[in-house]
Amino acid sequence: MNIREIARRARVSHSTVSRVINNVDTVDPRLVRRVQAVIQEVGYRPNFQARALARGRSHTVGLIVSELSGGNPFFSEIILYFERAAVEQGYEVLVSFADTEIRPDHVAVCAARMQERQVEGIAALTFGMEQYLEGCPIDVPMVYAGADHTLQHVRNIRINYLTGMRDAVKHLAEFGHQRIGYLSGQLSWSSLRTRFEAFRKALKSAGVPFDKELVAECDHTWDGGALGMTSLLNLPKPPTAVLCCNDVAAIGALKTLHGKGLEAGKDIAIIGFDDLTICRFTQPSLTTIRFSPSEIASLAFRALLEEIENAENKTEYEYKTRFVLRESTCAPKL
């Protein structure tokens, strides 16, 4: 079924059908109703992609993320909220998973593939993998979030990790904690390295000494958090509180505590990072630092849309992390 057949059945010209489909308001209302009735009767669905390309616009944007595997819901939430923001503005989203563990240049491969599909812009929300785009020719607007460096003509949403981290450490210091541990994740990742530096600055601001023995570099996964917590508890003098690089590692740490007959919020203080939905349902509920996937995704799309539309007044976006108090912190046991 095509618009010429719709036109024949509605007894109008095919150009009239085209104007109705494109919501041109100069068409006689009686003809609009007649054409729409035929469209509904035959179940015709316009090929919006073909129409857009014919006009030189695809109304499609690319989204590159990482870590869809391993059970971490952070990036699945990024995809959900980025697509919601895009659909509200009439855009489709082409999603690509950058698997740099298998192929270091996979971010660049994803970007190149998206450009071949004529996306109008790309958001690379990989939080530490942007370096792999160096040398990749980017011919469309592009947005990062939290990159420690950017390519020319690429928008970067600044992430202020220190705001939330400082309040979290201050909270622990006010409880009386002086031995605060940290599950760092892989410090080869720029985003995790930046979080670690924010942790050190927060300690200094609160007057709490930094002890490198209390830092466990581990995978930022459920298992990594569990193993990292085990290593900290096995120290001759374990920490009385532990901050974690993300909520997934923190929940892994809770599992280790449970296995040793200990409980966060009573025997030791635990704080996560991200504020995933699951934090409200752990036992105890997880105190964390809010780094919201929904807010980051929305900011990223807004910034990308400004680039696509070449807006004259572009917003300098900065996301500030926030401390979220729940039940997993306590005073140090004497």
KOLNU-553531 format. One record per residue (C-alpha): residue in three letters; z, x, y. Coordinates in steps of 0.25 Angstrom, whole numbers, padded with zeros to 4 digits, always signed. Example, Ala and Ser with C-alpha at 12.3 -4.5 7.8 and 13.67 -1.06 7.14 Angstrom:
<rs>
Ala+0031+0049-0018
Ser+0029+0055-0004
</rs>
This chain:
<rs>
Met+0000+0000+0000
Asn-0004+0006+0014
Ile-0004+0000+0028
Arg-0019-0004+0027
Glu-0015-0013+0015
Ile-0003-0018+0023
Ala-0013-0021+0035
Arg-0023-0029+0026
Arg-0011-0038+0021
Ala-0005-0040+0035
Arg-0019-0042+0041
Val-0017-0032+0052
Ser-0023-0018+0054
His-0017-0006+0047
Ser-0013+0000+0061
Thr-0005-0012+0064
Val+0003-0010+0050
Ser+0005+0005+0055
Arg+0011+0000+0068
Val+0020-0010+0061
Ile+0025+0001+0051
Asn+0027+0010+0063
Asn+0035-0001+0071
Val+0025-0001+0082
Asp+0031-0012+0091
Thr+0017-0016+0097
Val+0013-0023+0085
Asp+0012-0038+0085
Pro+0025-0043+0079
Arg+0017-0053+0070
Leu+0009-0042+0064
Val+0022-0034+0062
Arg+0028-0045+0054
Arg+0015-0047+0046
Val+0014-0032+0043
Gln+0029-0031+0039
Ala+0028-0042+0030
Val+0016-0036+0022
Ile+0024-0023+0022
Gln+0036-0030+0016
Glu+0028-0038+0006
Val+0021-0025+0000
Gly+0033-0016+0001
Tyr+0025-0006+0009
Arg+0032+0007+0013
Pro+0026+0016+0024
Asn+0024+0031+0021
Phe+0033+0035+0033
Gln+0032+0050+0029
Ala+0016+0050+0029
Arg+0017+0042+0043
Ala+0027+0052+0048
Leu+0018+0064+0044
Ala+0006+0058+0050
Arg+0013+0058+0063
Gly+0018+0072+0062
Arg+0032+0068+0059
Ser+0039+0068+0045
His+0052+0062+0050
Thr+0058+0071+0039
Val+0069+0082+0040
Gly+0074+0092+0030
Leu+0088+0095+0026
Ile+0092+0107+0019
Val+0105+0108+0012
Ser+0112+0116+0002
Glu+0122+0114-0009
Leu+0118+0101-0015
Ser+0123+0106-0028
Gly+0137+0108-0032
Gly+0143+0095-0029
Asn+0146+0098-0014
Pro+0143+0085-0007
Phe+0142+0091+0007
Phe+0127+0093+0007
Ser+0124+0080+0001
Glu+0132+0073+0013
Ile+0123+0082+0022
Ile+0111+0076+0016
Leu+0116+0062+0017
Tyr+0120+0062+0031
Phe+0108+0070+0036
Glu+0099+0060+0029
Arg+0106+0049+0036
Ala+0105+0055+0049
Ala+0090+0057+0047
Val+0086+0044+0042
Glu+0093+0037+0054
Gln+0082+0045+0062
Gly+0071+0041+0053
Tyr+0070+0055+0046
Glu+0069+0058+0031
Val+0076+0070+0025
Leu+0071+0080+0016
Val+0083+0087+0009
Ser+0082+0101+0003
Phe+0093+0109-0005
Ala+0093+0124-0002
Asp+0098+0130-0014
Thr+0100+0145-0009
Glu+0108+0149-0022
Ile+0095+0148-0029
Arg+0085+0152-0018
Pro+0091+0159-0005
Asp+0079+0154+0003
His+0079+0140-0002
Val+0083+0135+0012
Ala+0071+0141+0018
Val+0063+0135+0006
Cys+0069+0121+0009
Ala+0065+0122+0024
Ala+0051+0126+0021
Arg+0049+0115+0011
Met+0054+0105+0021
Gln+0044+0110+0032
Glu+0033+0108+0022
Arg+0037+0093+0021
Gln+0036+0092+0036
Val+0051+0089+0039
Glu+0053+0088+0054
Gly+0066+0097+0054
Ile+0076+0103+0044
Ala+0091+0103+0043
Ala+0097+0115+0035
Leu+0111+0111+0032
Thr+0114+0122+0023
Phe+0126+0128+0030
Gly+0124+0143+0027
Met+0110+0144+0021
Glu+0102+0144+0034
Gln+0100+0159+0034
Tyr+0090+0156+0022
Leu+0081+0150+0032
Glu+0078+0163+0040
Gly+0063+0166+0039
Cys+0059+0152+0035
Pro+0049+0146+0045
Ile+0055+0133+0051
Asp+0045+0125+0058
Val+0054+0112+0060
Pro+0067+0110+0067
Met+0079+0114+0059
Val+0094+0112+0060
Tyr+0106+0120+0053
Ala+0121+0117+0053
Gly+0131+0128+0054
Ala+0121+0140+0053
Asp+0127+0153+0056
His+0113+0157+0062
Thr+0100+0149+0064
Leu+0085+0151+0065
Gln+0078+0149+0078
His+0076+0135+0082
Val+0085+0130+0072
Arg+0097+0120+0076
Asn+0111+0124+0071
Ile+0122+0114+0071
Arg+0135+0123+0073
Ile+0146+0120+0064
Asn+0160+0123+0069
Tyr+0168+0126+0057
Leu+0180+0131+0065
Thr+0184+0118+0071
Gly+0188+0112+0057
Met+0193+0125+0051
Arg+0202+0128+0063
Asp+0209+0115+0062
Ala+0210+0116+0047
Val+0217+0130+0048
Lys+0226+0125+0059
His+0230+0113+0051
Leu+0234+0123+0039
Ala+0241+0133+0049
Glu+0249+0121+0055
Phe+0254+0118+0041
Gly+0258+0133+0040
His+0247+0139+0031
Gln+0245+0154+0033
Arg+0238+0157+0020
Ile+0225+0149+0021
Gly+0214+0151+0011
Tyr+0200+0148+0011
Leu+0189+0145+0001
Ser+0177+0150+0008
Gly+0165+0147+0000
Gln+0154+0157+0000
Leu+0154+0165+0012
Ser+0140+0169+0011
Trp+0137+0155+0016
Ser+0137+0155+0032
Ser+0143+0142+0033
Leu+0155+0145+0023
Arg+0156+0159+0030
Thr+0157+0151+0044
Arg+0168+0142+0038
Phe+0176+0154+0033
Glu+0175+0161+0047
Ala+0180+0148+0053
Phe+0192+0148+0044
Arg+0195+0162+0048
Lys+0195+0158+0063
Ala+0203+0146+0060
Leu+0214+0154+0053
Lys+0214+0164+0065
Ser+0215+0152+0075
Ala+0227+0146+0067
Gly+0234+0160+0066
Val+0233+0160+0051
Pro+0230+0173+0044
Phe+0217+0175+0037
Asp+0218+0181+0023
Lys+0205+0184+0015
Glu+0212+0183+0002
Leu+0214+0168+0005
Val+0198+0167+0006
Ala+0191+0163-0007
Glu+0176+0164-0006
Cys+0171+0154-0016
Asp+0159+0144-0019
His+0161+0132-0009
Thr+0160+0123-0022
Trp+0170+0115-0030
Asp+0172+0126-0040
Gly+0172+0137-0029
Gly+0183+0130-0022
Ala+0191+0129-0035
Leu+0189+0143-0038
Gly+0192+0148-0024
Met+0205+0140-0023
Thr+0209+0146-0037
Ser+0207+0160-0031
Leu+0216+0157-0019
Leu+0227+0151-0027
Asn+0227+0163-0036
Leu+0230+0172-0024
Pro+0244+0178-0025
Lys+0247+0170-0012
Pro+0238+0159-0012
Pro+0234+0151+0002
Thr+0242+0139+0006
Ala+0230+0132+0011
Val+0215+0134+0008
Leu+0203+0130+0017
Cys+0190+0128+0009
Cys+0175+0130+0014
Asn+0171+0116+0010
Asp+0177+0104+0003
Val+0171+0106-0010
Ala+0178+0120-0011
Ala+0191+0113-0007
Ile+0190+0102-0017
Gly+0188+0113-0028
Ala+0200+0120-0022
Leu+0208+0106-0024
Lys+0204+0107-0039
Thr+0210+0120-0041
Leu+0223+0116-0034
His+0224+0104-0043
Gly+0221+0113-0055
Lys+0233+0122-0051
Gly+0242+0110-0049
Leu+0241+0111-0034
Glu+0238+0101-0023
Ala+0231+0103-0010
Gly+0239+0097+0001
Lys+0252+0100-0006
Asp+0251+0114-0012
Ile+0240+0120-0003
Ala+0231+0115+0008
Ile+0216+0114+0006
Ile+0206+0111+0017
Gly+0191+0109+0014
Phe+0179+0109+0023
Asp+0167+0099+0025
Asp+0175+0086+0023
Leu+0167+0080+0012
Thr+0170+0065+0008
Ile+0177+0070-0005
Cys+0188+0076+0004
Arg+0194+0063+0006
Phe+0195+0060-0009
Thr+0201+0073-0014
Gln+0215+0074-0019
Pro+0221+0077-0009
Ser+0211+0073+0002
Leu+0205+0086+0007
Thr+0208+0091+0021
Thr+0195+0098+0026
Ile+0186+0102+0038
Arg+0175+0092+0041
Phe+0161+0097+0040
Ser+0154+0084+0039
Pro+0141+0084+0032
Ser+0138+0070+0038
Glu+0140+0076+0052
Ile+0133+0089+0050
Ala+0121+0082+0044
Ser+0120+0072+0056
Leu+0121+0083+0066
Ala+0110+0091+0059
Phe+0100+0079+0059
Arg+0103+0077+0073
Ala+0100+0091+0077
Leu+0088+0091+0068
Leu+0083+0078+0075
Glu+0084+0085+0088
Glu+0076+0096+0084
Ile+0065+0088+0078
Glu+0064+0079+0090
Asn+0065+0092+0099
Ala+0076+0085+0107
Glu+0078+0091+0121
Asn+0094+0090+0121
Lys+0098+0096+0108
Thr+0113+0095+0104
Glu+0121+0107+0100
Tyr+0127+0102+0087
Glu+0140+0108+0082
Tyr+0148+0102+0071
Lys+0163+0104+0071
Thr+0171+0104+0058
Arg+0184+0096+0058
Phe+0197+0097+0051
Val+0200+0085+0042
Leu+0215+0084+0037
Arg+0217+0077+0024
Glu+0228+0079+0013
Ser+0225+0093+0007
Thr+0233+0102+0017
Cys+0248+0104+0017
Ala+0258+0115+0022
Pro+0259+0127+0013
Lys+0269+0127+0002
Leu+0281+0136+0004
</rs>
